Amino acid sequence: MAETYKLTYFNLRALAEPIRLIFAYAGVEYEDVRIEREQWPEVKENYPWGQLPVLQVGDKTLSQSNTISRYLARKFNLVGEDEWEAAKIDELADALTDLRLEWRKFFMEQDETKKAELKKVFVETTVPKYFTKFEAQIAANNGGPYLVGKNLTWVDLLTAHFLEFFEVSEPGLLEKFGALKKLRDTVFENEKIKAWLDKRPVTQF
């Protein structure tokens, strides 16, 4: 019997969207369960670690967004062609996690003056530092368009998502980074990905 998948997250893109993109690209059906924020306190204790997203595969449960993405990427052949490519993909995914945490510092800040200061640091210092390294990785990968290897992998989906995600906070963030812009466009112009983008629920993040 074919495996069944149920992905549970908030009604947001955020941490679950790369997982949804993997399902879309692989052409695999799944149940997309979205919990409203006001429901969360009532059901939080029902989930491992008290966090989302959570993936149920049949009667088994898996937590942590990158762990879920890696698991599905292995099943759907999105982890590169050998162990070295898989390791480089993991390295880049972890770097993206670090970058997202830097973004979160200003996004979650309540004090407007401090928020503006933190955002300035993110846009003018943190983004160039990380984006330059990602562009160098694309250049080293025979000029791309992908980050690792000659075929699309789950880190390309992850990267495209977070590039879009960051641009919501700072439009035009990619104007000086042509290789990353091309990567994002290549991912979102894929026929299966585009079909998902056209029908997914509209959320800000």
GICOR-V76623 format. One record per helix or strand of 2 or more residues. SS is the DSSP state (H for helix, E for strand). FROM is the first residue (numbers start at 1). TO is the last residue. If there is no record, write none. Layout:
ss/from/to
SS/FROM/TO
SS/FROM/TO
//
This chain:
ss/from/to
E/5/10
H/17/26
E/31/35
H/37/46
H/48/50
E/54/57
E/60/63
H/65/75
H/83/107
H/112/140
H/154/169
H/178/188
H/191/199
//
